[in-house]
Structures are given as structure tokens and as C-alpha cells.
Amino acid sequence: MDAQKVDMYIMTNQKFFPAEKIMFLKEKLLSADESKLNLVNAADLKDPTTILLIFIFVGSLGVDRFMIGDTGMGVLKLLTAGVCGILTIVDWFTISNKTRELNFQKVMTII
């Protein structure tokens, strides 16, 4: 695949992926064919900043977990008010990283 297109994709979307896995993603995209890049470009990636803002406003209701596809934890947070606030505090520090990991796994399944 064209290195310039891969570099452009990485530069444009680097906030959606974990920083430590950017080089691995770049290598995989370089070894993939052109049709895979088109599929990756069409993938619906979640913005970690948007998920963090949703968490701040309605995180104790589990909406953030529902948005990233973690339905079980979303229901748990909804029914227990974030397990009395403990899970809410944990998510304060981890929800952005979980969103980036979700995006990375989504792209890896496409490649």
C-alpha cells in the first residue's frame, strides 16, 4: 500500500488509537492491500474526547459504557449508580483509553 496514504491516515486519526500501538498499526496498514485501507477509512471510530464528555455529564448512568459497546457494565452502572461511585471514579481515568483500545480492535478486525 502507498506509504503516503497510510501516513495521512495515521496523522489524521492518531487521537483515536493508543499511542503505543500507532507504529504497529502503521506496519499492518503498509502490508495490507488498498481495499483494506478503504474499509478502515469507512470504519466508525469513537472519539475519546466525546466519550469523556458524555462520561462527565451522565457517566453514573452508564451511558458512556453503552456507547462503547460495553453493555454489561453499562447496565451495572445504571442499576447501582456506578457501584456507589467506585466504578465512576475508575472510569474517570480509564474511559478514554478503553475507547482508544476499542477503536484499535475494530481496525485490527478489518485488517
Protein Blocks (a to p, Z undefined) as FASTA:
>chain_A
ZZklmmmmmmmmmmmpcfklmmmmmmmmmmpcfklmmmmmmpccddfklmmmmmmmmmmn
ommmmmnopamlmmmmmmnnonnolmmmmmmmmmmmmmmmmmmmmmmmmZZ
